[in-house]
Amino acid sequence: DAGVTQSPTHLIKTRGQQVTLRCSPISGHKSVSWYQQVLGQGPQFIFQYYEKEERGRGNFPDRFSARQFPNYSSELNVNALLLGDSALYLCASSLSPMGEGHRWSSYEQYFGPGTRLTVT
Amino acid sequence: LAKTTQPISMDSYEGQEVNITCSHNNIATNDYITWYQQFPSQGPRFIIQGYKTKVTNEVASLFIPADRKSSTLSLPRVSLSDTAVYYCLVGDDASGGSYIPTFGRGTSLIVHP
């Protein structure tokens, strides 16, 4: 089975521009999450979507937005790019949404290879 | 806020057992602890998850004391291919009640021949 796929692999943008990153989850997975990973740090949570609804948002400005489509694929949009937005953007899918149920669980997330965004 | 602390780096040799400890003093009562492995230019890969005591799978063991303020990932008999960054992950309860997964800064494990 295909894993999580992301496109594009690499992207170079100029400050002030807008960018759209795409993610296709593993077949059958209905939850998609987005993370930003700056070099030398752990991934930082941006959004979680489940069944096309936002289920969680990290500490990111409103320039970051996302959506999930009926086929569970997802897009992450970043407007008015800043140099500090340069990072590896990771998409992860899971069967169930994180934080559900009697006990929280991050559930087993399957990560894609990421999109390397460079803002110049 | 949930926060995790891990050693920045560790060195080991092939065939040795490696234990990486993560502290998470503010872990929520109902939260699990999850560990991921990441190689350069790849997304993290799930290793193991647990709530309390000990969990073992085919690649690792996870030890969680009764107070759950820390956890230890144990990798038996490491090989060169285990050289990677290892992250522990716990959740945070954002205002509004949504679950915020929080990765630590990771432990860079280097396995020497």
Boltz contact constraints between the chains, C-beta under 6 A:
constraints:
  - contact:
      token1: [A, 41]
      token2: [B, 105]
      max_distance: 6.0
  - contact:
      token1: [A, 42]
      token2: [B, 87]
      max_distance: 6.0
  - contact:
      token1: [A, 42]
      token2: [B, 103]
      max_distance: 6.0
  - contact:
      token1: [A, 42]
      token2: [B, 104]
      max_distance: 6.0
  - contact:
      token1: [A, 42]
      token2: [B, 105]
      max_distance: 6.0
  - contact:
      token1: [A, 42]
      token2: [B, 106]
      max_distance: 6.0
  - contact:
      token1: [A, 43]
      token2: [B, 103]
      max_distance: 6.0
  - contact:
      token1: [A, 45]
      token2: [B, 100]
      max_distance: 6.0
  - contact:
      token1: [A, 45]
      token2: [B, 101]
      max_distance: 6.0
  - contact:
      token1: [A, 56]
      token2: [B, 98]
      max_distance: 6.0
  - contact:
      token1: [A, 56]
      token2: [B, 99]
      max_distance: 6.0
  - contact:
      token1: [A, 56]
      token2: [B, 100]
      max_distance: 6.0
  - contact:
      token1: [A, 58]
      token2: [B, 100]
      max_distance: 6.0
  - contact:
      token1: [A, 90]
      token2: [B, 43]
      max_distance: 6.0
  - contact:
      token1: [A, 98]
      token2: [B, 99]
      max_distance: 6.0
  - contact:
      token1: [A, 98]
      token2: [B, 101]
      max_distance: 6.0
  - contact:
      token1: [A, 99]
      token2: [B, 99]
      max_distance: 6.0
  - contact:
      token1: [A, 103]
      token2: [B, 30]
      max_distance: 6.0
  - contact:
      token1: [A, 104]
      token2: [B, 30]
      max_distance: 6.0
  - contact:
      token1: [A, 104]
      token2: [B, 31]
      max_distance: 6.0
  - contact:
      token1: [A, 104]
      token2: [B, 91]
      max_distance: 6.0
  - contact:
      token1: [A, 104]
      token2: [B, 99]
      max_distance: 6.0
  - contact:
      token1: [A, 105]
      token2: [B, 32]
      max_distance: 6.0
  - contact:
      token1: [A, 106]
      token2: [B, 34]
      max_distance: 6.0
  - contact:
      token1: [A, 106]
      token2: [B, 89]
      max_distance: 6.0
  - contact:
      token1: [A, 106]
      token2: [B, 101]
      max_distance: 6.0
  - contact:
      token1: [A, 108]
      token2: [B, 46]
      max_distance: 6.0
  - contact:
      token1: [A, 111]
      token2: [B, 43]
      max_distance: 6.0
  - contact:
      token1: [A, 111]
      token2: [B, 44]
      max_distance: 6.0
  - contact:
      token1: [A, 112]
      token2: [B, 43]
      max_distance: 6.0
  - contact:
      token1: [A, 113]
      token2: [B, 42]
      max_distance: 6.0
  - contact:
      token1: [A, 113]
      token2: [B, 43]
      max_distance: 6.0
  - contact:
      token1: [A, 114]
      token2: [B, 43]
      max_distance: 6.0
